[in-house]
Amino acid sequence: MKVLIATKNPGKIEGAKRAFSKYFENVEIEGISVSSDVGEEPVNDEILQGAQNRVKNLKEYAKENNIEADFFISVESGITNKLGKWIIINIADIESKDGLESIGTCPRFSRPRKVCRRNNKY
């Protein structure tokens, strides 16, 4: 089974390999860096959009380079205030070669306002 992940980050690649290996045999993970087409630190709806854009761009890259894959994965990190406080969140987008999509989030944790102000954000 071949899985493409939209990153060159060794930790994310290893995490994907461990997760897929629980359900499938002979898992091969290949990391490919593609654009999210959103800002460097996505905010609110840009987080999901960035994850979905990376999967779309990964599929286009695979098609252009004749790379066959069973699944395409991306993980996008950003901040959101949709729950009343600024929190950091990661969203994972997984799409099968047949177009079935699944989206998940990680545990969230708050980002202190002073960090947001220090970085001239929000």
N, C-alpha and C positions, 0 to 999 in steps of 0.2 A: 504494500500500500504506500502510495506517495502522497505526501502532504507538503504544501508550500505555505510558508509563513512570511508575512510582510515585515521582516526585520532581519538584521544581521546579529542581533543581541544574543550571545550564547546562552544566557539564562532563560530567555523566552523560548528559544529553540529547544533547550533541554526540557523545560516545563511542558511544552507541547508534545514532545516525544514520550514523556512519562504518561501524560494523560491518554494519548492515543494508544499506547502500548497496553493499557489496561483493558482495552476493548478489541484491539486488532493485533494480528501477528505480523511480523516483518515490516515494521513501520519505518519508513525513510522520510526524514524531515529535511527540507531545503529552505534556507533563509534567503530571501531576496528583498532588498531595500526598495520600496516604492513610496511615492508621495501620498500624503493624506489629503492634500488639497484644502487644508484648513490651516489656521494659525499654529505657531510653534507650541503654544499652550492653549489648547481648545477650551472654550467656555460653553457651558450648557448644551444646547442641541448640536454644537459643532463636534462634541465628543463622539456621539453615535455616527454623525455624518462622516467624520474622519475615519472611523473604523470601517464603515461601509465603502468609502472611497478607496481605502487601501485594498480591500478585497477585490473591488472592481478593477483597480489598476494592476493588481497581481494577476488576475485572470487575463487581462489584456496582454501583460508581459509574457505570460505562459503561452498564449496563442501566437504572439509574434515570434517567439523563440522555439516553437514546436515542443513545448514541455507538457507532457501529460501528467495530470495530478488527479487524485480522488477528492481531496479537500483543499480549501484555501482558507487561511486564518489571518486575522489581524487583531491587535490589541491596541487600543488608544487610551491614553491617560489625559485627564483634564480636570478642570474645577467647575463646580456648579453651585448655585445658590437656590436651586429649585425647592429645597427643603427648609429654607429660611436661614441657613448659615452656609458659609463657603465651605465646601467639602471637596476632597480629592476623590476621584472615582476612575476606575478603569472599566472599559467596555470591550468585551471580546466578541468578534463576529466570525462565525464559521459558516462556510458555504460549501456544499457538495458540488461535484462536477455536474450534477443534475439540476442545480439551482435551489436546492433546499437550504434554507438559512436558519441559523439559531444564534441568538444573541444572549449574552450573560454579563453580569456585573460582578465586581469583587466587593469585599467589605469596604465600606467608606470610612474616612476619618476626616475630622475638621481641619481646616487650614486657618491658622490664626490671622485675624484681620491685620495685625501689625506687619505680617509677612506680605500680605496683599498690598498694603500701603507702601511698604519699603520698596517694593518692586513696581510702584506706580500703577498698580492694578486695583480697580474696583474700590 
